[in-house]
Structures are given as structure tokens and as C-alpha cells.
Amino acid sequence: MKKTTIRINNLFVALDDGDNYFLSNIDDIKIWKKTNPKELKKYILKNNNITDKLHELMEENNIQSNVNFYGFLDTKKENISVTKEGGSS
């Protein structure tokens, strides 16, 4: 998996080798930067291939990176659960 500079409701998006986008549970830039790309799978939310929806938004807004699409996904409606791992005190 690869890291991207795309966010959805402040959660970072990862790209797999098959050009599919998946929502992670990471919303902290420090954690995102420290996370090894090989470890990204453990931070990916289950059943959340957002490729089609994300491609549509990127085309609509003519933007491919360095973006936070807010309100794009309703995590309750999409049955996506967000859990936090790590963090700082």
C-alpha cells in the first residue's frame, strides 16, 4: 500500500497496488508520517473501498492530491467504524 495526501473527513486515504483507494483510521499527520507503508493494512477500515466515489470527487473538483474532502462519507451511513490506535498524551 502507498500513502496519499488525500483525506476524507480528516482520515487519510491509502492506495493499494491495484489502484484502489481505502480509508484508514489515521487522522493525525504525525502518525501518518511515521507509519511504514508496509504496515498500512492494519490501519485500513474494513469494507471501505472508496475508489469510485473518490475518483468521482477528484474529477468533479479537478484535484488529485493535497485535499481533504469533508462531508464526502457519512461513517454511520456507510457502516464504517473508526477506532484510534496510538496517539500522544
C-alpha positions, 0 to 999 in steps of 0.5 A, a space after each residue: 500500500 502507498 500513502 496519499 495526501 488525500 483525506 476524507 473527513 480528516 482520515 487519510 486515504 491509502 492506495 493499494 497496488 491495484 489502484 484502489 483507494 481505502 480509508 484508514 483510521 489515521 487522522 493525525 499527520 504525525 502518525 501518518 508520517 511515521 507509519 511504514 507503508 508496509 504496515 498500512 493494512 492494519 490501519 485500513 477500515 474494513 469494507 471501505 473501498 472508496 475508489 469510485 466515489 473518490 475518483 468521482 470527487 477528484 474529477 468533479 473538483 479537478 484535484 488529485 492530491 493535497 485535499 481533504 474532502 469533508 462531508 464526502 462519507 457519512 461513517 454511520 451511513 456507510 457502516 464504517 467504524 473508526 477506532 484510534 490506535 496510538 496517539 500522544 498524551 
